[in-house]
Amino acid sequence: MHPAIVYTASRLGLLAVSIGVLYLLGLREPFVLLVVAFLVSGAASYVLLSEQRDALSARIAKNRE
């Protein structure tokens, strides 16, 4: 599967999990929930998705050559 699809799906999955966990923890205000979920999922993706990010950048570099 194309690395861009895998990376994007993984990021969206992390966002959905973040929204769910934060909602269960009591964060009910929709705007605040989304902002905090974006921040949490961004930090989590930086740590958890480094392998997918490297594969995506390698694919882009290969296509540029």
Number of C-alpha atoms within 10 A of each C-alpha: 5 9 17 16 12 15 20 13 12 16 20 15 13 21 21 16 15 22 22 14 13 17 16 10 9 9 16 12 9 10 10 11 17 19 11 15 22 19 13 17 21 17 11 15 19 12 10 15 15 12 11 18 18 13 16 18 13 13 14 13 10 9 8 7 5
